[in-house]
Amino acid sequence: MTNAALPTVVIRGWGSASALGLGFGAAPAASPFRPDAHGAGLPVAALPAAAEAALDALRRSRPAYRTLDRSVLLALLTARRATAAAGWSSPGTTEHAAPAALALSIGSSRGATERLEAFHAEYLRTGAAAPAASPLTTLGNVASWVADDLGRARAAISHSSTCSTALQALGNALAWLRAGLAGRFLAGGTEAPLTPFTLAQMRAVGIYSELPAADWPCRPGAGGPSTFVLGEGAAVFALEAVPAGQVQSGDLVLESVGFGFEATGTKTGLTPDGQHFQQAMRQALQLAGLGPADIDLAVLHSPGTRAGDAAERAALAAVFGAELPACASNKWLLGHTLGASGALSLAWALALLRGAPLPPLPFASWLHQHPLRRPLRRVLVNAAGFGGNAACAVVRRVD
């Protein structure tokens, strides 16, 4: 099949859940972060009350859902919203379930963190493991429950590539759709890491923000001490293969996903010039047949860590040079949602392409030096994680 004959992959709808709620409205006037619920006093980006109520209603809607991990419930909630937005099915029903040509790939860096920690605590207390511990904590647990909720699916894939996971799921979807292995695809990422042990792990790495929750504690591009803050959330996208030339004005198109990898001395380290970022961005541009000047906005991974932010800036300079586009990051609003972060960055990019305003940062940052200078038509989205993984997606709005 020639490139000209490849189908176009249109994003028919999406669902998201984060500290900003079920979607992306106006940026809050006050910090959405709050102290963690476990008493450590660390700032976190948790779901607000309305989104929490929706998640609780889903949990209570079916007896089997009452035992599921929070990450799985977030995937179910956002997948339902994505299929409803796409017109593929009604939320929470299987009467109009997506056809057999549908496949799905839902990623998570940590998987069933909440349930795993609870089962482990019970084992330490009693010396016995609960029978449900294994099926409820495997990584495949995520996508399989989403497929079960839909009623039908050709394939259900779960995977983890740390914090580039969700964009890698989108890359998998793009390959399947263009190869004709599926006509429709649900792809995204989910994470519920606001648990005692996960928070302790991130603090032990030495990157956690020391700013109070009310003071916008996650500050991408600010320089100085690291301001990493954990958040929770999910985003899932309903993708459809459309014959070449049949897209319509206003459609949102997933043009490409590029991948990068670098081997470094430690699993938490990265090269100063962000080689994995460079590889992913260059491949995404090449696959889409684009040059640096074609990108209007780059939504950065930029989690507020000194080394990570600096490496991504160096990679952008190497790839774009004088054609550096406007740059932004949403982690000052959502925190770092690990395996879901790329999906939530992409959902934010789509909202911006649909006309949502780009909110100003309430703190000093390198990002201020690269404001939006022209109408948005095409956005590049970065994600990267421990172990040297990186991914980059390019999306555009059809004129």
C-alpha positions in Angstrom: 0.0 0.0 0.0 1.5 3.4 -1.0 1.4 6.3 1.4 -1.1 8.1 -0.8 -3.5 5.1 -0.4 -3.1 4.9 3.4 -6.3 5.8 5.3 -6.5 8.9 7.3 -6.9 8.4 11.1 -9.5 10.7 12.5 -10.1 11.3 16.2 -13.9 10.9 16.5 -14.1 11.7 20.2 -12.3 11.4 23.5 -12.8 11.3 27.2 -10.5 12.6 29.9 -10.4 12.8 33.7 -7.9 14.8 35.7 -7.5 17.4 38.4 -9.4 19.7 36.1 -12.4 17.4 36.0 -14.0 15.6 33.1 -12.6 17.7 30.3 -10.7 20.9 29.9 -12.6 24.1 30.6 -11.2 27.5 31.7 -8.0 27.3 33.8 -8.8 27.6 37.6 -8.1 30.9 39.3 -6.6 29.0 42.3 -4.2 26.1 42.4 -6.0 22.8 41.8 -3.4 20.9 43.9 -4.1 19.8 47.5 -2.2 18.0 50.2 -2.2 14.2 49.8 -4.8 12.2 51.7 -2.3 10.0 53.4 -0.9 12.7 55.8 2.6 13.1 54.3 1.7 16.7 53.3 2.9 16.3 49.7 1.0 18.3 47.1 -1.0 16.1 44.6 -3.4 16.7 41.7 -6.4 14.6 42.5 -9.8 14.4 40.9 -12.2 17.2 41.9 -15.6 16.4 43.6 -17.7 16.2 40.5 -15.3 13.8 38.7 -14.9 11.8 41.9 -18.7 11.4 42.0 -18.8 10.2 38.5 -16.1 7.6 39.3 -18.0 6.5 42.4 -21.2 6.1 40.4 -19.4 3.9 37.9 -17.9 1.8 40.7 -21.4 1.2 42.1 -23.0 0.5 38.8 -21.9 -3.2 38.7 -21.0 -5.5 41.5 -17.7 -6.6 39.8 -16.6 -3.0 39.5 -16.5 -2.5 43.3 -13.3 -4.5 43.5 -11.5 -2.9 40.6 -8.4 -0.7 40.9 -8.9 3.1 40.6 -6.8 3.1 37.4 -9.1 0.6 35.7 -12.2 2.6 36.8 -10.6 5.8 35.3 -10.0 3.9 32.0 -13.6 2.6 32.0 -15.0 6.1 32.7 -13.0 7.8 30.0 -13.5 5.1 27.4 -17.2 5.3 27.8 -17.0 9.1 27.3 -14.9 8.6 24.2 -17.2 6.1 22.6 -20.2 8.3 23.4 -18.5 11.3 21.9 -17.7 9.4 18.8 -21.3 8.2 18.5 -20.2 4.6 18.7 -22.3 3.6 21.7 -24.3 5.0 24.6 -22.3 5.4 27.8 -22.6 2.4 30.0 -24.6 0.3 27.5 -23.8 -2.5 25.1 -26.9 -2.3 23.0 -25.0 -0.2 20.4 -21.6 -1.6 21.2 -18.8 -0.8 18.8 -18.4 -3.4 16.0 -16.1 -6.3 15.9 -13.6 -4.3 13.9 -12.8 -2.3 17.0 -9.5 -2.9 18.9 -8.1 -1.2 21.9 -4.8 -0.4 23.6 -4.9 1.1 27.1 -1.5 1.8 28.8 -0.5 2.4 32.4 2.9 2.9 33.9 2.1 1.5 37.3 -1.2 -0.4 36.7 -3.3 -1.4 39.6 -1.2 0.5 42.2 -4.0 1.0 44.8 -5.1 -2.6 44.8 -1.6 -4.0 44.7 -0.6 -1.9 47.8 -3.7 -3.0 49.6 -3.3 -6.7 48.8 0.4 -6.5 49.9 -0.6 -4.8 53.2 -3.1 -7.6 53.8 -0.5 -10.3 53.1 1.9 -8.7 55.5 -0.8 -8.6 58.1 -2.3 -12.1 57.6 0.4 -14.1 55.9 -2.1 -15.0 53.2 -2.8 -13.6 49.7 -6.4 -12.9 48.6 -7.5 -15.1 45.7 -8.4 -12.0 43.7 -5.0 -10.5 44.1 -3.5 -11.8 40.9 -6.4 -11.2 38.4 -7.0 -7.7 39.8 -3.4 -6.5 39.7 -2.1 -7.8 36.3 -1.4 -5.1 33.7 -3.8 -6.8 31.3 -6.5 -6.1 33.8 -6.9 -2.6 32.4 -7.7 -3.1 28.7 -9.6 -6.3 29.3 -12.1 -4.6 31.6 -12.6 -1.8 29.0 -13.2 -4.4 26.3 -15.7 -6.2 28.6 -17.5 -3.0 29.3 -17.9 -2.3 25.6 -19.2 -5.8 25.0 -17.2 -6.6 21.9 -13.6 -6.0 20.7 -11.3 -7.7 18.3 -8.2 -7.2 20.5 -7.5 -5.7 23.9 -3.9 -4.7 24.6 -2.4 -3.4 27.8 1.2 -2.3 28.1 3.6 -0.1 30.0 6.5 2.0 28.7 6.6 4.3 31.8 5.5 7.8 31.1 5.5 7.6 27.3 3.0 4.7 27.5 -0.2 6.5 26.3 1.4 8.0 23.2 2.9 4.6 22.4 -0.7 3.2 22.6 -1.7 5.8 20.1 1.2 4.7 17.8 0.0 1.2 18.1 -3.5 2.3 17.1 -2.2 4.2 14.1 -0.3 1.2 12.8 -3.3 -1.1 13.2 -5.7 1.2 11.5 -3.4 2.0 8.6 -2.7 -1.7 8.2 -6.4 -2.6 8.0 -6.2 -4.8 11.2 -9.1 -2.7 12.7 -11.4 0.0 11.4 -11.9 1.6 14.8 -9.5 1.8 17.8 -9.7 3.0 21.4 -6.3 4.1 22.7 -5.1 6.0 25.7 -3.6 5.8 29.1 -4.7 5.7 32.8 -2.9 6.2 36.1 -4.0 6.3 39.8 -0.7 6.7 41.6 -1.7 8.8 44.6 -0.9 6.0 47.0 1.4 6.0 50.0 4.2 3.8 48.5 4.1 5.5 45.1 4.3 8.9 46.7 7.2 7.7 48.8 9.0 6.4 45.8 8.8 9.7 43.9 9.9 11.6 47.0 12.9 9.2 47.4 14.1 10.0 43.8 14.6 13.5 45.1 12.5 15.4 42.5 9.3 16.1 44.4 8.2 19.7 44.8 8.7 21.4 48.2 6.2 24.1 47.4 2.9 24.1 49.2 -0.2 22.8 47.4 -1.8 26.3 47.2 1.2 27.9 45.6 1.1 26.2 42.1 3.7 23.6 43.2 4.4 22.1 39.7 6.2 24.6 37.6 7.4 23.4 34.2 10.2 25.4 32.8 10.8 27.4 35.9 14.3 26.3 36.5 15.8 26.1 40.0 14.8 23.2 42.3 12.7 20.4 40.8 8.9 20.9 41.1 7.6 17.4 40.2 4.1 16.7 41.5 2.1 13.5 41.1 -1.4 13.6 39.6 -4.0 11.1 38.7 -6.2 10.8 35.6 -6.9 9.1 32.2 -7.6 10.0 28.7 -8.9 7.6 25.9 -9.4 8.4 22.2 -11.8 7.0 19.7 -9.9 6.7 16.4 -11.3 5.7 13.0 -9.7 4.9 9.7 -11.2 7.1 6.9 -10.4 6.5 3.2 -7.8 9.0 1.9 -9.4 12.2 0.8 -12.7 11.8 2.7 -11.9 13.8 5.8 -14.1 16.8 6.4 -13.5 20.3 7.6 -13.1 20.5 11.3 -12.0 16.8 11.6 -9.1 16.2 14.0 -6.5 14.0 12.5 -3.7 11.9 14.1 -1.0 12.4 11.6 1.9 10.5 13.1 3.5 9.0 16.2 7.3 8.9 16.5 9.3 6.8 19.0 12.7 7.4 20.7 15.0 5.5 23.0 18.3 6.2 24.7 20.4 4.0 26.8 21.8 5.9 29.8 23.7 5.0 32.9 20.7 4.7 35.2 17.0 4.0 34.6 16.1 7.5 35.9 18.8 9.3 33.9 18.7 10.9 30.5 21.2 12.5 28.2 21.6 16.3 28.6 20.6 16.9 24.9 17.5 14.6 25.2 18.4 12.2 22.4 15.2 10.1 22.9 13.1 13.3 22.5 15.1 14.2 19.4 14.5 10.8 17.9 10.8 10.8 18.6 10.2 14.3 17.3 12.2 13.8 14.1 10.5 10.5 13.4 7.0 12.0 14.0 7.8 14.9 11.6 9.3 12.6 9.0 6.4 10.1 9.1 3.9 13.0 8.7 6.0 14.5 5.8 6.4 17.8 7.8 9.2 20.3 8.5 9.8 22.2 11.8 8.0 25.3 10.4 4.7 23.3 10.1 4.2 23.0 13.8 2.3 25.8 15.5 2.5 24.6 19.1 4.6 22.0 21.0 2.9 20.6 24.1 5.9 19.5 26.2 6.4 16.6 28.5 8.1 19.1 30.9 7.3 17.8 34.4 9.1 20.5 36.3 12.3 18.5 36.9 15.6 20.3 36.4 17.3 17.6 34.2 14.1 16.6 32.3 13.0 20.1 31.4 16.5 21.1 30.4 17.0 18.0 28.2 13.7 18.6 26.4 14.6 22.2 25.8 17.9 21.1 24.3 16.2 18.6 22.1 13.7 21.2 20.8 16.6 23.5 19.9 18.3 20.7 18.1 15.2 19.7 16.1 13.6 23.0 15.4 16.4 25.6 15.6 15.1 29.0 14.5 11.7 27.4 13.7 10.9 26.7 17.4 7.1 26.9 17.7 5.1 28.1 20.7 5.7 25.9 23.7 3.4 24.9 26.6 2.9 22.2 29.2 -0.3 21.3 31.2 1.5 19.7 34.2 1.2 23.0 36.2 -2.6 22.2 36.1 -2.7 18.4 36.2 0.6 17.3 37.9 2.5 14.4 36.3 0.1 11.5 35.7 2.9 9.1 34.6 1.5 6.7 32.1 -1.6 8.8 31.4 0.4 12.1 30.9 0.8 11.8 27.1 -2.9 11.1 26.7 -3.9 14.0 28.8 -1.4 16.3 27.0 -3.0 15.1 23.7 -6.5 15.7 25.0 -5.5 19.2 26.0 -4.0 19.8 22.5 -7.3 18.7 20.9 -9.2 21.1 23.2 -6.9 23.9 22.1 -7.4 23.0 18.4 -11.1 23.2 19.1 -10.7 26.8 20.3 -10.0 26.5 24.0 -7.7 29.4 25.2 -4.1 28.7 26.2 -4.0 29.8 29.8 -1.2 32.1 31.1 1.2 30.7 33.6 1.0 32.1 37.1 4.8 31.8 37.7 8.0 32.7 35.9 9.0 30.1 33.3 11.1 29.5 30.1 7.7 28.8 28.5 6.9 32.6 28.7 9.6 33.1 26.0 7.7 31.1 23.5 4.0 32.3 23.3 1.5 31.3 20.7 2.0 33.6 17.7 -0.4 32.3 15.1 -3.7 30.4 14.9 -3.5 26.8 15.8 -3.7 24.2 13.1 -1.1 21.6 14.0 0.3 20.5 17.4 3.1 18.3 18.4 2.9 16.5 21.8 5.8 15.0 23.7 6.1 12.3 26.4 9.0 10.5 28.0 9.7 8.3 30.9 12.1 6.3 33.0 14.2 3.8 31.1 14.9 6.1 28.1 11.5 5.9 26.4 10.0 8.8 24.5 7.1 9.3 22.1 5.8 12.2 20.1 2.4 12.6 18.4 1.4 15.1 15.7 -2.3 16.1 15.4 -4.0 18.7 13.1 -7.4 20.3 12.5 -8.6 20.0 9.0 -9.4 23.4 7.5 
